[in-house]
Amino acid sequence: MEKAMQTRHHMGYADYCRKLDNRMKVEQRRQDEYEKSKHMLAEIDNQIHK
C-alpha cells in the first residue's frame, strides 16, 4: 500500500494520514478519476450498442 501511495499520489501513507489537506487532495483525485472512467465506460457502452 505504501508503494502504491508513493507511486500514484507522491506521498507516503503516513503523510496521507497526518494531514487532512493531503487526504482531501488524494480523495478528490480519486473521485475525478472515478468520474472520468465512468464517463469513458458510458461512451464505450454507447458505441457498442449503436
C-alpha positions, 0 to 999 in steps of 0.5 A, a space after each residue: 500500500 505504501 508503494 502504491 501511495 508513493 507511486 500514484 499520489 507522491 506521498 507516503 501513507 503516513 503523510 496521507 494520514 497526518 494531514 487532512 489537506 493531503 487526504 482531501 487532495 488524494 480523495 478528490 483525485 480519486 473521485 475525478 478519476 472515478 468520474 472520468 472512467 465512468 464517463 469513458 465506460 458510458 461512451 464505450 457502452 454507447 458505441 457498442 450498442 449503436 
